[in-house]
Amino acid sequence: MTTQTYTWLSDRHLGVGATLAHADELIAQAAEILYGYQTQPDGILRLQEEVGATHSRTVVTGVAPIPRKVPLLVADALVALRNAIEHSLFAEIEFRDGELDEKAAKVVEMPATRTYDDFQKWVRSRAKNGPPSLQRGSEVLRRIEGLQPFRRVRDPESHPLALLVLHTNHSKHRAPAITAVRLAAIHREDRTPPSLADVERRPEAPLQVGEVIAETPLGTRVPVALFPTIGINRPRTKRWPVLMRELDDLASWVRTQAIPRLVTGTEQPSPALPCRYEITVGHDDERDALASGVTTSAAQLHNDRLGAEIVRSDMVETLAQMDDAPSAEQIDAWLESLTDQEVLARMRQLKMTQTYEPEIVLSNYAKLEAMRNDARRFAEKSQH
């Protein structure tokens, strides 16, 4: 019996789910490589302390090279996301207008105009050879217009469609995605959990050899944690947003906004398309396969994995210092028994504070005691 799942997605558009799944798989491949790169034993930064007359400076002396496979996979993922839009548009127009001749087919594309006048110019350029669905007053043209960057009055250049076209044009015609290591933040390690006041946000720019990332008076020792990340350049700009966040934002917009609005003309029909489903095998019922798909993106899983790795390392040291705590090895084994999401959920129970209010400090300590007790019970159970 045929399932009624995803009734909003017509048969002509069923293939878009596979395209989105393919994009997520490409992002997952890039994430797997990045995880190994970002967690390498010696770290990805080479640092040296230079002592001056009054201050000590921490200088970057080297940065581990990013595997070349990463920008290639990123470029492929971005192209797949753009394909999802272009293929959906073409399928919708052919359904409405019938099979297109070569002249009409050549002018079918999703524009990314940043002003109303540019959009009108694009429409006029299709008046002669364009299919009926690209003529003024058509439903498809209304849907296309609703997705245009100029609809964002402030900063249309940062509209997801504008960014997607910017990235894919560069990767198709000039070079693969450009990625680089940047230092997202630095925070003091002598306070747990760190205060927002202790977190230093770093410039959105690649780290350079010779760059000074910290400077302290001689005789002063402040333990700090560094948070290097991987940025992606927005072509023809000086912007270097976090790579995985850029991918996740664009993929989410295509999946939850662009595709539904393009194929239905409405806002976010339910249920939303999954981030990924099994596309390496054939399915008798594609809608049922979509319904069994994964709703957490590869980029989010990667962020959770990295975050949990950092939390596990910090929590072992923090909990091991508490009275009546099990050994560091036992605490580590307990933390490894938890999923990444469970580890992060426990960390989120701890509240950050700018002024170290006593109530928050006591609350945080009570939660740390509860974690210590869970680790102790785990250790006792493991011994039996």
Secondary structure by P-SEA (a helix, b strand, c coil): ccccccccccccccaaaaaaaaaaaaaaaaaaaaaaaaacccccbbbbbbbcccbbbbbbcccccccaaaaaaaaaaaaaaaaaaaaaaaaaaaaacccccaaaaaaccccccccaaaaaaaaaaaccccccccccccaaaaaaaaaccccccccccccaaaaaaaaaaaaaccccbbbbbbbcccccccccccccccbbbbcccccccccccccccccbbbbbbbbbbbbbbcccccccccaaaaaaaaaaaaaccaaaaaaccccccccccccccccccccccaaaaaaacccccaaaaaaaaaaaaaaaaaaaaaaaaccccccaaaaaaaaaaccaaaaaaaaacbbbbccccaaaaaaaaaaaaaaaaaaaaaaaaaac
